[in-house]
Amino acid sequence: MTNDRGHPLGVTTLLVMLVVPPTAVANDDHDSVPQAEGETASTAPLEPQSLEHRVGSLEEELARVEASLEALQPDMTMIMPNFAERFHVMHRAGDAGDWAVANHELLTMQQIIARMRRFDPENGALLDDYMSGPLNNLAELIEHRDREAFAQALEQTVQVCNACHKAVGSPFIRVTLDPPETLNMRHPHQLRSSEAPREHTHGEANEAMSDHMPDGHHEGEAADEH
């Protein structure tokens, strides 16, 4: 909402507009006149104490909403399992030469890091410092479709991830590319040989992604939703 000059209205101005009737604003610019016969209490100007009470109530409600939104934000313990299990998918995709799936998982991991930096700047920056370099290296190897070099780089990237766990005081959390067969993974993929699409973007970078199938997706298969 803007004023008559086209400038956005501040929060305080909006709060006052919510609680002050138009007649109260009008009376600020004119001499005070007696309440007309038949004028109802709802159209009469609010007393200052009543106005302050209503503004105070709105501020308290806003504080409660902000606290609720903060409580809903995911933290590292919620994000990292989603991040780490994508190593397993990339591992299997690399073995199968399915560079489209490997590329998809890599882009998702980079997107997770970007989001972490927004809602948890300190831990997000730490994750970015540790993982951006290794992930960029993996991106180059995916483009060149070098299975052997990709497998080696992926193992090194997992070691970097575990070094990050150690740095934050959780050395007992160790990611592995060889989970037991009984471990349930949330991202089963049907893998087959494919190339990573050169123009593929992911998530927020391309809202139209769901409207078309990038060249790297397998014909007849729906795009993965993660």
N, C-alpha and C positions, 0 to 999 in steps of 0.2 A: 504494500500500500504506500502511496506517495502523497506529498502535500501539493498545494497549487503550483509550486515551482518545479515539481517533478522529482523532488528529493525523497528518499525512503524515510518513513517515519520511524522514530526510535521506539524501544520497548516501553519506556515510561509514557510516551505520548499515546501509544496504543492502549495501555492499561487505563489511562484517564478517559479515553474515548469510550471504553467499554462501560465505565461506571458513571460518567457524567452525562445527564440528558442534554439534548440539544438546547433546551431552554436555559440551562445553567450557563452554557457557553455564550448564548445570545445576551444574557443579562450582564455579562462581564463588559460588554461594549455599550451598554445603555444605562441610563439612570434607573435606579430601582423603582419598580412600580408595584402597587398593591396587587395581591393575588386576585385575579378576576373571579367574579361569582361563577360557581360551577367548576372552577379549576380543581382537578383532583390532586391528591397527594403525590401520585406517581409522576406528575408533570412538574411539580415544584422542585426548586433547586435543592440538592442534597446539602445537609449540614456538613461543615468541614470534618467533624469527628466521624460521621457516617462514611464520608468519602475515604478518609484515612483507614477506616476499618475494612472497607471493601478492597482497597488497594493492598492492604496487609494480607488479607485472605488470599488474594490472587498470587501474591509473592510466595506465600507458604505453599500453595498448590503447585506453583512452578518449581519450587525447590524439591517437592516430593516427586514430581515427574522426572526431573533431572537425576535424582538419586536412583529412581527405578531404571532409567536408561543406562546409567553407569553400571548398575548391578547386572544388566543383561549383556554387557559387552563380554565377549569371550576372552579368556586369558591364555597364557602359553600352554598350560596343561590341557586345554581343550583343543588348541590349534595343532600342536606338534604331532600327535598321532596321525592326523590327516596329512600332515606334511611328510612324515617319515615313511608311511606305507607306500607313497608314490615312488620311492626308491625301488621297491619290489616290482612294481609294474614296469618301470623303465628297464630293470634288469631283464625281465622276461621278454619285453619288447625288443631289446637289443639283441638277445639271443635269437629271436625269430626274424630279425631284420625288419621289424615293423616300426619304421622311423616316424610314422604319423602318430602312433600312440605314444612313443617315447617323447616326441616333441610336445604333444598335448600335456603330458604329465609335467614336463619341464616348465612350460608356460604357466601351469597352475601353481607350481611351487613358487615361481617368481611373483605371481599375483598374491599368494599368501604372505610373502615377505612384505610386499607393498602395503597390504592391509594392516599387517602387524605394526608397521611404522606409523600408521595413522592412529590406531587406538591404544597402542602401547609403545610410545616413542623410544623408551630406553631399551627394552628387550627387542623391539623391532630393529633398532640400529645395530644391536649386537648380532642378531641373526643375519642381517644384511652384510655386516663386516665379514662374518665367517663364510657365508654361503654364496655370495654373488659371484666371486671369482670362479670357484669350481663349477657353478651352474652355467656361467658364460662359456667355460671351456667345453662342457658337455654339449652346449648348443652348437658349437662349431663342429664337434665330432658327429653330431646327428646330421648336420648338413652334408658332411663328407661321407657318411654311411660307413664308417670304419668300425666294424664290430669289435675287433680286438682292442683297439685303442679306447673305444667307448667303454668296454668292460673294465679296463684298467682304471680309467678316469672315474668311473662310477664307484669303484671300490675306494679310491682315494677320497672321493667326495663324502662317502659314508664315514670314513675315518675323521674327516674334518667335522662332520656333524657330531660325532661322538666326542671330539675334542671340545666342542662348544658345550656339550652336556657337562663335561668335567670342569670347564671354566666357571659354570654357574653353580657348582657344588652338587651335581648329580651324576657322578662317574658310573653309578650302577645302571644308568639307562644307556644301553648300547644297541644301536641299530645294526642289523645284520642283513646281508643279502641272501642268506641261507636259512630261512625260517623252517621249523618243522612242518611236515605235511599236514599235521593236525591243526595248524594255526589258521584261523578263519580270516580271510582278507575280504575287505568290503568292495574291492574293485576287480572283479573277475573280467577278463577280456578274452575275446577270441582273436588270437594274434596270427597274422600272416604277413608276408613280405609286402612292404609298401614304402613310399618315399614321403618325407616330410613336406607338406605344402609350403612353398616359399612365401605366399601371401597370407598365411594363416595367422589370425590374431585371436585373442581369447578373452572371455569375460567382458569387463567393462570397456575394453578397448574397441569392441565391435558388438553393438546391441543387435545388429542384424544377423548375427551368427546363426540364430535358429531358423532364419528364413531361407538359408541355402546350405548346400553341402560342399565344404572345401574339397579340392581335388584329392587331398590325401586321405579322406575317409573312404572306407571300403564301400563299394557299390552295393546297395541293398540293405545297408546297415544304418541304424539311426545314430545320430551324433551322441557321444557320451555326455551324460549330465552328471557333473560332480559338484 
